[in-house]
Amino acid sequence: MQIWHEETTRQRYTPLWWFYNRVVPARGTRAPAPRAIIAEPLSPPAATRRAIPPNDEAHRGYDAHNRLMIYRLPELDDAVRRQLADLTSVRHELAQQLRDASGWTGSLRRVAWAEAIRSSTAIEGFNTMPEEALAIVERGEPRHTDAATVAAIDGYRRAMDKVLVLAASPDFDWRRSDLLVLHADVAQGVARARPGRFRDHAVHLADGQGLIVFEPPPAAEVAGLTGEMCAWLRSDEASATPLVVRAAMAHLHVAVIHPWVDGNGRMARIVHSLVLAREGELAAPFASIEGLLGRHTQAYYAALAGVSPSGKYDPVTGDARPWLRFAVRAHLLQALEHQRTLAEAGGRFRLCTRLATEAGLPERAASALDQALLGLPSRNDAYRAEHGVSRPTATRDLVTLERRGLLQSRGQGRAVEYVTSDALVEAWAEARGTPALSDIDRRIQELAVGLAPSRDGDDRARVAERRPAAVASAAGRAAPVPGSPPPLSLGPQRHPHGVRAPKVMDNAERERRNHRCFPTRSTSSPSPPTLPASP
């Protein structure tokens, strides 16, 4: 892969099969600042093309013109269209609520942003507590988180910061170079992940027993398929597609193409968020669904697995509808949860404002009380950054709240942090009372139950259930074992044992693993277990 710096004159550079032709602004106009440009191929190399057998209109993985293929956008059914209409209405109401409450939602945005990042990295096995994740996202010093998890969360935070910049850029256009830059942040510090570079060898995903559960496309096709995905996102078809469906399709493409050695699941969710941030009316912390995916991980991967029940990248027979049904429902559920959270936050913040005023402090001090009621500590540096005050002023506000019995401190020196006190918890319980079950609560319960993977008579579902091991999603983790109880609940849901994604194997490792699991099979040409025939 060739990388060079953009100059201020027109140039054409043609190394091997890479082509690049960039027109620079005319004389007298301001040229953009030099930046690293990664060449975009106009077509895949000849080595990635396969000859179509005679009288075969569509070879598997290629169209009739022998071009690489990505999964097609399916026709949306009536149920999905109704949910899209509901989602549009809910998101519009939520956006209006956020605009009306813009003066006191700072803490809510910060917490939602940190929770989205924490949930997405936790899916891959990087687990930490919410307060630790908030400290990492705000570039503080976590106390009880290992270095690998800190690097994963910080890398995800850096990538999402770039997402916000790209979303606001009028010159943004979907290019593979943007994805590689984002991946360089996600995979920072992990040399084997080849940060910012596509994988250069075949990989296969295996479950805990060593069975191969998903086979992404060959490495030679990765660049072409990723470029085709970017071309689709620039197309008129994508522009005419509902925003949430477009984001879900981008998520699916990254997950099943598996362009990198590591970080594919995180990149799929980051690209999903980038599509939403480009055109959505909601702020990024309230538009993404990482938090919900972290709570319903098994249903998330079961939906992705339903796209390719054969366990291979197969856009010819694959069907994106199971994933789109899940994604639209997940977005609607997440938007309703944000509405409920925002309604509760309004009452909580009014109480905190009253208590701060009674303590003789300005309204800004209510944010520390509100954050404490959310179970998150307040630190001097974060308080100063949020409100733009000096260190002595921040110290005075926090110490005053402690003296009034509303907060209590822990730690010493500059590492001191302030958490909720029993008096503050009792004041909130008294003001809140016993909340009645609202219509939003009922809708959330219905949607959460419906989020479970369907077990109807669909052939793809039956094939998936009869496999020797559940098909893992291409994002990198095994799906639940068929017959296990639905993992859904309205509370947090953690992955069992906090295990990481299935190991990505090269061909040599795959051969050794297959020899160990299937000793009677020849290791010269290993292959996955044969699937039972469909009934």
C-alpha positions as CSV (number, residue, x, y, z in Angstrom):
1,M,0.0,0.0,0.0
2,Q,1.5,3.3,-1.0
3,I,1.2,6.4,1.2
4,W,2.3,9.8,0.2
5,H,1.7,13.5,1.1
6,E,-0.6,15.7,-0.9
7,E,1.2,18.5,-2.8
8,T,-0.2,21.8,-4.0
9,T,-0.1,20.9,-7.7
10,R,-2.1,18.5,-9.7
11,Q,-0.5,15.1,-9.9
12,R,-1.2,11.6,-11.2
13,Y,0.5,8.6,-9.5
14,T,0.1,5.1,-10.7
15,P,1.9,2.4,-8.6
16,L,0.9,-1.1,-9.9
17,W,-2.9,-1.3,-9.8
18,W,-3.4,1.7,-7.5
19,F,-4.7,4.8,-9.2
20,Y,-5.0,8.3,-7.9
21,N,-5.9,11.6,-9.5
22,R,-6.7,14.5,-7.2
23,V,-7.5,18.0,-8.5
24,V,-6.1,20.8,-6.3
25,P,-7.9,24.2,-6.0
26,A,-7.1,26.7,-8.7
27,R,-4.4,29.3,-8.4
28,G,-5.4,32.0,-6.0
29,T,-7.5,29.8,-3.8
30,R,-6.5,28.4,-0.5
31,A,-5.1,24.9,-0.7
32,P,-5.8,22.4,2.0
33,A,-3.2,21.6,4.6
34,P,-0.9,18.7,3.7
35,R,-2.2,15.4,5.0
36,A,-1.6,11.7,4.4
37,I,-3.5,10.3,1.5
38,I,-4.0,6.6,0.9
39,A,-4.5,5.8,-2.8
40,E,-7.9,4.5,-3.8
41,P,-8.0,1.7,-6.4
42,L,-10.5,2.1,-9.2
43,S,-10.9,-1.6,-9.5
44,P,-9.6,-4.7,-7.7
45,P,-6.4,-6.2,-9.0
46,A,-6.6,-8.9,-11.6
47,A,-5.3,-11.4,-9.0
48,T,-8.6,-11.0,-7.1
49,R,-10.8,-11.8,-10.0
50,R,-12.1,-15.3,-10.6
51,A,-13.1,-16.7,-13.9
52,I,-16.8,-17.5,-14.1
53,P,-17.6,-21.0,-15.1
54,P,-19.4,-21.3,-18.5
55,N,-23.2,-20.9,-18.3
56,D,-23.0,-19.6,-14.8
57,E,-24.7,-16.2,-14.6
58,A,-23.5,-15.3,-11.0
59,H,-20.6,-17.1,-9.5
60,R,-20.7,-17.1,-5.7
61,G,-19.4,-13.8,-4.4
62,Y,-19.4,-12.1,-7.8
63,D,-22.0,-10.6,-10.0
64,A,-22.6,-11.4,-13.7
65,H,-19.8,-9.1,-14.7
66,N,-17.2,-10.8,-12.5
67,R,-17.1,-7.9,-10.0
68,L,-16.8,-8.3,-6.3
69,M,-20.1,-8.1,-4.5
70,I,-21.3,-6.8,-1.1
71,Y,-24.6,-7.8,0.5
72,R,-27.6,-6.3,-1.2
73,L,-30.0,-3.9,0.4
74,P,-33.2,-6.0,0.8
75,E,-36.8,-4.9,0.5
76,L,-38.1,-3.7,3.9
77,D,-41.2,-5.4,5.2
78,D,-44.2,-3.6,6.6
79,A,-43.3,-4.3,10.2
80,V,-39.9,-2.7,9.7
81,R,-41.4,0.3,8.0
82,R,-43.9,0.8,10.8
83,Q,-41.0,0.8,13.3
84,L,-39.1,3.2,11.2
85,A,-42.0,5.6,11.3
86,D,-42.3,5.2,15.1
87,L,-38.5,5.7,15.4
88,T,-38.7,9.0,13.4
89,S,-41.3,10.3,15.7
90,V,-39.5,9.3,18.9
91,R,-36.2,10.7,17.7
92,H,-37.8,14.0,16.8
93,E,-39.4,14.2,20.2
94,L,-36.1,13.4,21.9
95,A,-34.3,16.0,19.9
96,Q,-36.8,18.6,21.0
97,Q,-36.5,17.6,24.6
98,L,-32.7,17.8,24.4
99,R,-32.9,21.3,22.9
100,D,-35.4,22.5,25.6
101,A,-33.1,21.0,28.3
102,S,-29.8,22.1,26.8
103,G,-28.9,24.0,30.0
104,W,-28.7,21.0,32.3
105,T,-27.9,17.9,30.1
106,G,-24.1,18.3,30.2
107,S,-23.6,15.5,32.7
108,L,-26.1,13.3,30.9
109,R,-24.2,13.7,27.6
110,R,-20.9,13.0,29.2
111,V,-22.2,9.9,30.9
112,A,-24.0,8.7,27.8
113,W,-20.9,9.2,25.7
114,A,-18.7,7.3,28.2
115,E,-21.2,4.5,28.5
116,A,-21.4,4.0,24.7
117,I,-17.6,3.7,24.5
118,R,-17.4,1.4,27.5
119,S,-20.2,-0.9,26.2
120,S,-18.6,-1.2,22.7
121,T,-15.2,-2.1,24.1
122,A,-16.7,-4.4,26.7
123,I,-18.3,-6.5,23.9
124,E,-14.8,-7.4,22.9
125,G,-13.8,-8.4,26.4
126,F,-12.3,-5.1,27.7
127,N,-14.4,-4.7,30.9
128,T,-14.2,-1.9,33.4
129,M,-16.6,0.0,35.7
130,P,-18.6,3.0,34.4
131,E,-16.7,5.5,36.6
132,E,-13.4,4.1,35.4
133,A,-14.5,4.5,31.8
134,L,-15.6,8.1,32.4
135,A,-12.2,8.8,33.8
136,I,-10.5,7.3,30.8
137,V,-12.7,9.1,28.3
138,E,-12.1,12.4,30.1
139,R,-8.4,11.7,30.1
140,G,-8.1,11.2,33.8
141,E,-6.3,8.5,35.7
142,P,-8.2,5.3,36.2
143,R,-7.5,3.4,39.4
144,H,-8.5,-0.2,38.8
145,T,-8.3,-0.8,35.1
146,D,-5.6,-2.8,33.3
147,A,-3.4,-1.2,30.7
148,A,-4.9,-3.1,27.8
149,T,-8.4,-2.0,28.6
150,V,-7.3,1.6,29.1
151,A,-5.6,1.5,25.6
152,A,-8.8,0.0,24.1
153,I,-11.1,2.6,25.6
154,D,-8.8,5.5,24.9
155,G,-8.3,4.3,21.3
156,Y,-12.1,4.0,20.8
157,R,-12.5,7.5,22.3
158,R,-9.9,8.9,19.9
159,A,-11.7,7.3,16.9
160,M,-15.1,8.7,18.0
161,D,-13.6,12.1,18.4
162,K,-12.5,11.8,14.7
163,V,-16.0,10.7,13.9
164,L,-17.4,14.0,15.2
165,V,-14.9,15.9,13.1
166,L,-15.7,13.9,10.0
167,A,-19.4,14.3,10.6
168,A,-19.1,18.1,10.7
169,S,-16.8,18.3,7.7
170,P,-18.6,19.5,4.5
171,D,-15.8,17.9,2.4
172,F,-16.2,14.5,3.8
173,D,-16.7,11.7,1.3
174,W,-16.6,8.0,2.1
175,R,-13.1,6.7,1.4
176,R,-11.2,3.7,2.6
177,S,-8.4,6.1,3.8
178,D,-10.8,7.4,6.4
179,L,-11.6,4.0,7.7
180,L,-7.9,3.1,7.9
181,V,-7.2,6.3,9.9
182,L,-10.0,5.3,12.3
183,H,-8.7,1.8,12.6
184,A,-5.3,3.1,13.5
185,D,-6.8,4.7,16.6
186,V,-8.9,1.6,17.5
187,A,-5.9,-0.8,17.3
188,Q,-3.3,1.6,18.7
189,G,-0.5,-0.2,20.5
190,V,-1.4,-3.7,19.2
191,A,1.3,-4.5,16.6
192,R,-0.3,-7.8,15.5
193,A,-3.5,-5.9,14.6
194,R,-1.6,-4.0,11.9
195,P,-3.2,-0.6,12.9
196,G,-4.4,1.4,9.9
197,R,-3.7,-1.5,7.4
198,F,-5.9,-4.1,5.9
199,R,-5.2,-7.7,6.7
200,D,-2.8,-9.4,4.3
201,H,-3.7,-13.1,5.1
202,A,-6.7,-15.3,5.5
203,V,-8.4,-15.4,8.9
204,H,-11.0,-17.6,10.4
205,L,-13.0,-17.2,13.5
206,A,-13.2,-20.1,15.9
207,D,-15.3,-20.8,19.0
208,G,-14.0,-21.9,22.4
209,Q,-13.9,-25.6,21.2
210,G,-11.7,-24.7,18.2
211,L,-14.5,-25.1,15.6
212,I,-14.4,-22.6,12.8
213,V,-17.6,-20.6,12.9
214,F,-17.1,-17.9,10.3
215,E,-14.9,-17.5,7.2
216,P,-14.5,-13.9,6.0
217,P,-13.6,-13.3,2.3
218,P,-10.0,-13.8,1.2
219,A,-7.5,-11.1,2.0
220,A,-7.0,-10.3,-1.7
221,E,-10.7,-9.2,-1.9
222,V,-10.8,-7.1,1.2
223,A,-9.6,-3.8,-0.4
224,G,-12.0,-4.2,-3.3
225,L,-15.0,-5.1,-1.1
226,T,-14.3,-2.2,1.3
227,G,-14.1,0.2,-1.6
228,E,-17.4,-1.2,-2.9
229,M,-19.0,-0.5,0.4
230,C,-17.7,3.1,0.3
231,A,-19.0,3.5,-3.2
232,W,-22.4,2.3,-2.1
233,L,-22.5,4.8,0.8
234,R,-21.9,7.5,-1.8
235,S,-24.5,6.2,-4.2
236,D,-28.0,7.5,-4.8
237,E,-29.5,4.2,-3.5
238,A,-27.9,4.8,-0.1
239,S,-29.0,8.5,-0.1
240,A,-32.6,7.3,-0.7
241,T,-32.4,4.7,2.1
242,P,-33.7,5.6,5.6
243,L,-30.8,6.7,7.8
244,V,-30.9,4.0,10.3
245,V,-31.1,1.3,7.6
246,R,-28.1,2.8,5.8
247,A,-26.1,2.8,9.1
248,A,-27.1,-0.8,9.8
249,M,-26.0,-1.9,6.3
250,A,-22.6,-0.1,6.7
251,H,-22.3,-1.9,10.1
252,L,-23.1,-5.3,8.4
253,H,-20.6,-4.8,5.6
254,V,-17.7,-4.1,7.9
255,A,-18.6,-7.0,10.2
256,V,-18.8,-9.6,7.5
257,I,-15.9,-8.4,5.3
258,H,-13.7,-8.4,8.3
259,P,-11.1,-6.0,6.8
260,W,-8.6,-6.1,9.6
261,V,-6.8,-8.6,11.8
262,D,-8.3,-7.2,14.9
263,G,-10.8,-4.5,15.9
264,N,-13.5,-5.3,13.3
265,G,-16.4,-5.3,15.7
266,R,-15.4,-1.9,17.1
267,M,-14.9,-0.5,13.6
268,A,-18.3,-1.8,12.5
269,R,-20.0,0.1,15.4
270,I,-17.8,3.2,14.8
271,V,-18.9,3.3,11.1
272,H,-22.5,2.8,12.2
273,S,-22.1,5.9,14.4
274,L,-20.4,7.9,11.7
275,V,-23.3,7.3,9.3
276,L,-25.8,8.5,11.9
277,A,-23.7,11.5,12.9
278,R,-23.3,12.7,9.3
279,E,-27.0,13.3,8.8
280,G,-28.8,12.6,12.1
281,E,-30.6,15.3,14.1
282,L,-29.6,13.8,17.4
283,A,-26.2,14.4,19.1
284,A,-23.9,11.4,18.9
285,P,-24.3,10.2,22.5
286,F,-28.0,9.9,22.0
287,A,-28.0,8.5,18.5
288,S,-25.7,5.5,18.8
289,I,-26.8,2.1,20.1
290,E,-23.5,0.8,21.6
291,G,-25.0,0.8,25.0
292,L,-27.9,-1.4,24.0
293,L,-25.7,-3.8,22.0
294,G,-23.5,-4.1,25.1
295,R,-26.5,-5.2,27.2
296,H,-28.0,-7.5,24.5
297,T,-24.8,-8.9,23.1
298,Q,-26.1,-12.4,22.4
299,A,-29.1,-11.1,20.4
300,Y,-26.8,-8.8,18.6
301,Y,-24.6,-11.5,17.4
302,A,-27.4,-13.9,16.6
303,A,-28.9,-11.2,14.3
304,L,-25.6,-10.9,12.5
305,A,-25.2,-14.7,12.3
306,G,-28.7,-14.9,10.7
307,V,-27.3,-13.0,7.6
308,S,-25.0,-15.9,6.6
309,P,-26.1,-19.1,8.3
310,S,-23.6,-21.0,6.2
311,G,-20.8,-19.4,8.3
312,K,-19.1,-18.0,5.2
313,Y,-19.1,-14.6,3.4
314,D,-21.9,-15.2,0.9
315,P,-23.7,-12.2,-0.6
316,V,-25.5,-14.4,-3.2
317,T,-27.5,-16.5,-0.8
318,G,-27.1,-14.3,2.3
319,D,-30.1,-12.1,3.5
320,A,-29.6,-8.9,5.4
321,R,-33.2,-8.8,6.6
322,P,-32.7,-10.5,10.0
323,W,-30.0,-8.0,10.9
324,L,-32.1,-5.0,9.7
325,R,-35.1,-6.1,11.8
326,F,-32.9,-6.3,14.8
327,A,-31.1,-3.0,14.1
328,V,-34.3,-0.9,13.6
329,R,-35.9,-2.4,16.7
330,A,-32.7,-1.7,18.7
331,H,-32.7,1.9,17.6
332,L,-36.3,2.3,18.6
333,L,-35.7,0.7,22.0
334,Q,-32.6,2.8,22.6
335,A,-34.4,6.1,21.7
336,L,-37.3,5.2,24.1
337,E,-34.7,4.4,26.9
338,H,-33.1,7.8,26.3
339,Q,-36.6,9.5,26.5
340,R,-37.2,7.8,29.9
341,T,-33.8,8.7,31.1
342,L,-34.2,12.3,30.1
343,A,-37.6,12.5,31.8
344,E,-36.1,11.2,35.1
345,A,-33.0,13.4,34.7
346,G,-35.2,16.5,34.6
347,G,-36.7,15.8,38.1
348,R,-33.3,14.8,39.4
349,F,-31.6,18.0,38.2
350,R,-34.4,20.2,39.7
351,L,-33.7,18.6,43.1
352,C,-29.9,19.1,42.7
353,T,-30.4,22.7,41.7
354,R,-32.5,23.4,44.7
355,L,-30.0,21.7,47.0
356,A,-27.0,23.6,45.5
357,T,-28.9,26.9,45.9
358,E,-29.7,26.2,49.5
359,A,-26.0,25.6,50.0
360,G,-25.2,29.1,48.7
361,L,-23.6,27.8,45.4
362,P,-24.4,28.7,41.8
363,E,-26.4,26.4,39.6
364,R,-23.3,24.8,38.1
365,A,-22.7,22.9,41.4
366,A,-25.9,20.9,40.7
367,S,-24.0,19.0,38.0
368,A,-21.7,17.4,40.7
369,L,-24.8,16.3,42.7
370,D,-26.5,15.0,39.6
371,Q,-23.4,13.0,38.6
372,A,-23.1,11.6,42.1
373,L,-26.7,10.3,41.9
374,L,-25.8,8.6,38.7
375,G,-23.2,6.7,40.7
376,L,-20.2,8.5,39.2
377,P,-17.5,10.4,41.2
378,S,-16.7,14.1,40.5
379,R,-13.1,15.1,40.2
380,N,-11.7,18.6,40.4
381,D,-10.2,18.6,36.9
382,A,-13.3,17.3,35.2
383,Y,-15.5,19.8,37.1
384,R,-13.1,22.7,36.0
385,A,-13.2,21.5,32.3
386,E,-17.0,21.3,32.3
387,H,-17.7,24.7,33.8
388,G,-14.6,26.7,32.8
389,V,-13.7,27.7,36.4
390,S,-10.4,27.9,38.2
391,R,-9.0,25.1,40.5
392,P,-9.7,27.1,43.7
393,T,-13.3,27.8,42.6
394,A,-13.9,24.1,41.8
395,T,-12.4,23.1,45.1
396,R,-14.6,25.6,46.9
397,D,-17.8,24.2,45.3
398,L,-17.0,20.6,45.9
399,V,-15.8,21.1,49.5
400,T,-19.0,23.2,50.3
401,L,-21.2,20.3,49.0
402,E,-19.2,17.9,51.2
403,R,-19.6,20.1,54.3
404,R,-23.4,20.3,53.7
405,G,-23.4,16.5,53.8
406,L,-24.5,16.1,50.2
407,L,-21.2,14.6,49.0
408,Q,-18.4,12.7,50.6
409,S,-14.7,12.6,49.6
410,R,-12.4,9.7,49.1
411,G,-8.7,9.8,48.3
412,Q,-6.2,12.5,49.0
413,G,-4.5,15.4,47.3
414,R,-5.2,16.0,43.7
415,A,-6.5,12.4,43.4
416,V,-9.5,13.2,45.7
417,E,-12.9,12.5,44.2
418,Y,-16.4,13.2,45.5
419,V,-19.2,10.6,45.6
420,T,-22.8,10.6,46.8
421,S,-23.8,10.6,50.4
422,D,-26.6,8.9,52.2
423,A,-28.4,12.2,52.7
424,L,-28.4,13.0,49.0
425,V,-29.7,9.5,48.2
426,E,-32.5,9.9,50.7
427,A,-33.4,13.3,49.4
428,W,-33.7,11.9,45.9
429,A,-35.7,8.9,47.0
430,E,-38.2,11.2,48.8
431,A,-38.5,13.6,45.9
432,R,-38.9,10.8,43.4
433,G,-41.4,8.7,45.2
434,T,-42.6,5.5,43.6
435,P,-42.7,6.1,39.8
436,A,-45.7,4.7,38.0
437,L,-45.3,2.4,35.0
438,S,-45.5,4.8,32.0
439,D,-46.4,4.1,28.4
440,I,-42.7,4.4,27.6
441,D,-41.9,1.7,30.1
442,R,-44.5,-0.7,28.6
443,R,-43.1,-0.1,25.1
444,I,-39.6,-0.7,26.3
445,Q,-40.6,-4.0,27.8
446,E,-42.4,-5.1,24.7
447,L,-39.4,-4.2,22.4
448,A,-36.9,-5.8,24.7
449,V,-38.8,-9.1,24.6
450,G,-39.1,-8.8,20.8
451,L,-35.4,-8.2,20.4
452,A,-34.6,-11.9,21.0
453,P,-33.8,-13.8,17.8
454,S,-36.9,-15.4,16.3
455,R,-37.3,-19.2,16.3
456,D,-39.9,-19.5,13.6
457,G,-40.0,-22.0,10.7
458,D,-37.5,-20.1,8.6
459,D,-35.0,-22.4,7.0
460,R,-32.1,-20.3,7.8
461,A,-32.9,-20.3,11.5
462,R,-33.3,-24.1,11.5
463,V,-30.0,-24.5,9.8
464,A,-28.3,-22.2,12.3
465,E,-29.8,-24.2,15.2
466,R,-28.6,-27.6,13.9
467,R,-25.0,-26.5,13.4
468,P,-22.4,-28.2,15.7
469,A,-21.6,-24.7,17.0
470,A,-23.6,-21.5,16.8
471,V,-22.4,-19.3,14.0
472,A,-20.4,-16.4,15.3
473,S,-20.8,-13.0,13.8
474,A,-18.0,-11.7,11.6
475,A,-17.6,-8.9,14.2
476,G,-15.7,-11.5,16.2
477,R,-17.7,-13.4,18.9
478,A,-19.6,-16.6,19.2
479,A,-23.4,-16.6,19.1
480,P,-25.4,-18.2,22.0
481,V,-25.7,-22.0,22.1
482,P,-29.1,-23.0,20.6
483,G,-31.7,-23.9,23.2
484,S,-30.3,-21.5,25.8
485,P,-32.7,-19.2,27.5
486,P,-33.1,-15.7,26.0
487,P,-30.5,-13.4,27.6
488,L,-32.6,-10.3,27.4
489,S,-33.5,-8.2,30.4
490,L,-33.9,-4.6,31.2
491,G,-30.8,-4.6,33.4
492,P,-27.2,-4.8,32.3
493,Q,-26.2,-8.0,30.7
494,R,-22.6,-9.1,30.8
495,H,-20.8,-11.6,28.6
496,P,-20.2,-14.9,30.5
497,H,-16.8,-15.0,32.2
498,G,-15.9,-11.7,30.4
499,V,-14.2,-13.8,27.6
500,R,-12.8,-12.1,24.6
501,A,-13.8,-12.6,21.0
502,P,-13.0,-15.9,19.2
503,K,-9.4,-16.1,18.2
504,V,-8.5,-15.0,14.7
505,M,-6.4,-17.7,13.2
506,D,-4.1,-17.7,10.2
507,N,-3.9,-20.7,8.0
508,A,-1.1,-22.4,9.9
509,E,-3.0,-22.0,13.2
510,R,-6.2,-23.2,11.6
511,E,-4.4,-26.3,10.4
512,R,-3.1,-27.1,13.8
513,R,-6.5,-26.5,15.4
514,N,-8.3,-28.7,13.0
515,H,-5.8,-31.5,13.4
516,R,-6.4,-31.3,17.2
517,C,-10.2,-31.2,16.9
518,F,-10.6,-33.6,14.0
519,P,-7.6,-36.0,14.1
520,T,-9.0,-38.3,11.4
521,R,-9.2,-35.5,8.9
522,S,-6.3,-34.8,6.6
523,T,-4.5,-31.6,7.7
524,S,-3.3,-30.8,4.2
525,S,-6.6,-29.2,3.2
526,P,-8.6,-28.4,6.4
527,S,-12.2,-27.4,6.1
528,P,-15.0,-26.6,8.5
529,P,-17.4,-29.3,9.7
530,T,-20.0,-30.3,7.2
531,L,-23.5,-28.9,7.9
532,P,-26.5,-31.2,8.1
533,A,-28.9,-31.0,5.2
534,S,-31.9,-28.7,5.7
535,P,-35.1,-30.5,6.4
